[in-house]
Amino acid sequence: MRKVIYIVISIMVLIFLIPFIFTNRKILNSSAQVKEKETETEINNYDYSKYKKIKLLHQDTKKVEEVNLDEYIACVVSAEMPVTYDIEALKAQAIVARTYTIYKITTSKKHNDADICDKSTCCQAWISKEDRLKKWDSNEGTKNWNKILQAVNETVGKIVTYDGKPINAFFHANSGGKTEVPFNVWGGTGYPYLQVVETSGEDAYSQYESEAKFTKTDFVKKISESHKDFKIDFNEKECIKITQRDDSNRVVTVKMGNLNLSGVEARTLLGLRSANFTVEIQNDNIIFKVIGYGHGVGMSQTGADAMAKQGSNYEEIIKHFYTGVEITEMK
């Protein structure tokens, strides 16, 4: 009899607990879903009076896609700057990329039906969210993308202006300690907000130093591809000689055999990372030791990260690299 009573009581307890267990499971699942949603970051819906959407040319396919401005900026930031950089550097990059985009829209008609393209050699680098996530470790993807969106959302609507107009916000990887004025790279009259400025801490990055080594045969071949009349006698002591540097220590002119080239052209012909270089001949090799990475004009990305790690915020970073500017809200 006692055994029967025990069985009856056990059955009654189970009948009572089963609904409770399933109800709690639903609650837990619901809580997990809420928590998951809370971790998802979205682009802030900023009320742009214009430029809400831009026309992006994909150079590989030649197709033009209409995209939300800040979704485009997020993809640019994720393509142009390592997500490991300090959040203040990423914020500066977001503002600079947005400014560069608006400047292109208002001043350049280079791409006919499109406002801007997705190539860094022409406009700005761009990568889709899907492709960006594939390149990151799967365990880090959501966190990394949320960090990019944080940089965009916390600077939404902000651009850099000079005399009330968007600036031509050039940027590059590493200035080698000093930025460059645009005249020395592209000629023209330049811009008053793009001056030579110094930044400490850039030598801690891999982009700071590089070396390019050529055999004499390869060197002659590379120069001759653009200059058919190129001649050089390696027995001459100064057959290759840097003849002028500018205030940022980049090469202005360099003598190579019977040619006098600009530092920018020499960099292009030889594929050097920067026009700030030295050169020496060792036996059958010609060695270029290079400081910096990129044209050197405007904001240095490693410089921005170095400043952020030293305590500077995005406004201080931007006003360091662009002289006499303001950060304003788009209308």
Number of C-alpha atoms within 10 A of each C-alpha: 5 6 7 9 9 10 11 10 11 12 11 10 11 11 11 11 12 11 11 12 11 11 12 12 12 12 12 12 12 12 12 12 11 11 11 10 10 9 11 11 16 12 16 16 10 13 11 14 8 9 15 13 15 21 21 22 21 16 12 8 7 10 11 18 14 13 14 14 20 24 17 23 27 29 23 24 28 25 19 22 20 16 18 10 16 18 19 22 28 30 28 28 30 33 27 26 25 28 26 22 26 24 20 19 17 11 11 12 12 13 13 9 11 18 22 25 23 20 15 12 8 11 14 20 18 22 18 14 16 9 10 16 17 10 9 14 10 10 8 10 15 16 15 19 21 18 21 25 27 21 24 26 21 14 20 24 20 18 26 28 22 18 9 11 16 25 24 21 26 21 23 20 24 31 32 30 21 22 29 23 23 20 13 19 19 11 9 9 8 14 15 12 19 24 19 18 19 16 20 14 17 26 19 12 16 12 19 21 19 16 14 15 17 16 15 17 11 14 15 17 14 14 18 14 11 10 12 9 10 15 15 14 12 13 7 9 9 12 16 21 16 19 14 14 16 13 12 20 17 27 24 21 20 20 18 20 17 13 16 15 17 20 25 21 15 21 20 13 15 16 11 22 24 27 27 27 24 15 16 13 17 11 8 11 15 18 18 20 17 23 25 31 23 19 27 28 27 27 28 30 23 31 29 32 27 23 23 21 16 11 12 17 18 24 16 15 24 26 16 19 26 25 17 13 21 19 17 15 13 19 10
